[in-house]
Amino acid sequence: MARFGGNEFTSFFVPLVFQDRYFILEPANPTLITVVQNRQGQPVFEVLKNEPVSNDITEVTRTPPGIVTVSDRASGRFLYK
């Protein structure tokens, strides 16, 4: 079990760490994906359990089929999908 920013995660895997971002997978149907960035020691959520999260660092959008795209808010540069 782990807690990030008041959110509790149980039975999870962290298969990827990329640019201080932790990709958390929780077993469910469908699999729940959370992406949290460690920014100056504070958690900044970009995706929380498959849902985009608004924040000051990145622009997070979702297409109608459910694909989440994350870009750098300052430069507009694509980061990941």
C-alpha positions in Angstrom: 0.0 0.0 0.0 1.2 3.5 -0.8 -0.3 7.0 -0.5 0.4 9.9 -2.9 -1.3 13.2 -2.2 -4.1 11.7 -0.1 -4.8 8.9 -2.7 -4.3 5.3 -1.6 -3.1 2.6 -3.9 -3.2 -1.1 -3.0 -2.0 -4.2 -5.0 -0.2 -2.1 -7.6 2.9 -2.3 -9.8 5.2 0.5 -10.9 6.6 -0.9 -14.2 8.0 2.4 -15.5 9.7 5.5 -14.1 10.2 8.2 -16.7 11.5 11.8 -16.1 10.5 11.6 -12.4 7.0 10.2 -13.4 5.8 7.0 -11.8 3.3 4.9 -13.9 1.2 3.0 -11.4 -0.9 0.1 -12.6 -3.7 -1.4 -10.4 -5.4 -4.6 -11.3 -9.0 -4.0 -12.4 -11.1 -4.4 -15.5 -9.9 -2.3 -17.3 -6.5 -1.8 -15.6 -6.4 1.4 -13.7 -3.4 3.6 -14.7 -2.2 6.5 -12.6 0.7 8.8 -13.5 2.2 10.9 -10.8 5.2 13.2 -11.1 7.6 14.0 -8.3 7.9 17.8 -8.6 10.2 19.4 -5.9 9.2 16.6 -3.5 5.4 17.0 -4.0 3.2 14.7 -6.0 1.6 16.2 -9.2 -1.0 13.9 -10.7 -1.4 13.9 -14.5 -3.6 10.8 -14.7 -5.6 9.4 -11.7 -7.2 6.0 -12.2 -7.5 6.5 -16.0 -8.9 10.0 -15.6 -7.0 13.2 -16.8 -6.0 15.5 -13.9 -5.7 19.3 -14.5 -2.4 20.7 -13.1 -0.1 23.7 -13.7 2.7 21.8 -15.3 1.1 19.7 -18.1 -1.8 19.9 -20.4 -3.7 16.6 -20.2 -6.5 15.7 -22.7 -8.5 12.7 -23.6 -9.9 11.7 -27.0 -13.4 10.2 -27.4 -12.0 6.7 -27.6 -10.2 7.3 -24.2 -6.6 7.9 -25.2 -5.0 10.3 -22.8 -2.3 12.7 -24.2 0.1 14.7 -22.0 2.0 17.7 -23.2 4.3 20.3 -21.5 2.1 23.3 -20.6 4.9 25.9 -21.1 6.2 24.7 -24.5 3.3 22.6 -25.8 5.8 19.8 -26.4 4.3 16.3 -26.5 5.4 14.1 -23.5 3.5 10.8 -23.7 0.3 9.1 -24.6 
